[in-house]
Amino acid sequence: MSKVKTEYPNSFLLASDLMGGKWASIILWQIYQKNNRFSLLLRAIPEITRKMLITQLRELEQNKLIHKIVFNEIPLHTEYVLEDSALEMIPIIEQLQVFAKNYADKHEVIIK
């Protein structure tokens, strides 16, 4: 279920609900990197469980950050595509990665 409400006291809280949690930005980034099918996402994010990925994909879809395309082919398959609003988040996600790498370097944190 989507955490997005119809009213917020400030824009930061809305952004937090859209990007909140551990997985939303990672999933959006992976879809942007063309890991846009369920199995590709599971391989690209080995720490996520199938159940959590399903839940997060549904939430991102409800929040209108991604949409699902079902290809009526044999075998049937589904791909996820970023909505324009999610594409606007990509530079922010990139900046968060730069920040994290700089932080890791300064504070002796290992990123694998």
Order of alpha helices (4+ residues) and beta strands (2+ residues): alpha-alpha-alpha-alpha-beta-beta-alpha-alpha
